């Protein structure tokens, strides 16, 4: 690996841009992590649009994840989640009795 290549760069290039553009058309601009709206006009910062992988990229090796395993997220929310598996939002469990 050359000095100018980031160790986490997987060489997706054009394929990644196509997946990202397809996701922007397919999904509404709502962060799947916090549920807040995403301002599509922002070009930088924690509230800008980013494509989140529901599974860590290590699962896919050198390939890209399919579109149905990606969701839009704020850049800040996406970064803070890291390489953890996406957690499903669960409804509160019904209680047998109120305390």
N, C-alpha and C positions, 0 to 999 in steps of 0.2 A: 504494500500500500504506500503510495507516494505521500510526501509531506503535505501537499496541498489538498489532499482528500480527507474529509472529515471521517473518522472511524464509524460514525453511525449512518453515513450516507450510503444508501443501497443502490444508487445508480438508476432510480426509477425514471427520472427525467420526464420525457414526454408522456409516458404511460401514466405517471402519477398526476400530471396536469390534466389529462383527459378524465381520469377518475374523479378528481376534485371538481372539474367543471360539470360533469354529469351529476354529481351530488348536489351542487348548487342549484341545478334545475329541478332535481327530483324532490328534494326535501325543503320544507319551509324554514325560514331563518329563525329558528327557535333552538336554544341550547338544550340538548338532550340531558345534560348533567344538572343544571340549575333550573331549567324551565323558562329562563328569561329570554326576551327578544334579542336578536343579534343585529347590530347596525351594519349593513352590508357595505356602507360607504367608507368605513374605517379601513385604513391601510396598515396600521400598526397599533400596538397596545393590547392590554389584556381583554378588552371587550370586542376585538375584531373576530371575524369568522375564521374558523379552522375546521378541518376534517378530522374527526376523532375515530380511531379504530376501536371497535368494541372488544377486540382481543389484542393482546400484545403482538407486535410485529414479528417477534421471534417465532411464533406459531407458524407463520407463512414462509419462513426461510427467506429466500431471495425473491419470492413472488409477492404480488400485491393482493390485499384482501379483496373479496368481492364487495360490490356496492352495498349489498344488504347487510354487511357487517361493519359499515361505516355510518356515522351520523354527524351532523353539524354541531359545533360547540363553540363557546367563547374560547379564545386562545388561552386565557388565564385558567378557566375551568379544566380545559384539556391538559394543560401543563401540570396542574396540581394533582390530577388523577394519576399521572405517570403511566407505568406499564402494568397497572392492575387490571384484572378482568372487570368489565362493566357490571355494575350491580343493578339488578332489576328493582324498580320502585315497587315496594310491596305495600298492600293495604294493611292497616292495623288489624291484628288478629282479634276476632270477637272474644270478649271475656265472658266467662261463665256467670259472673256476677259483678256488680259495681261495688267498689269498696268505699 
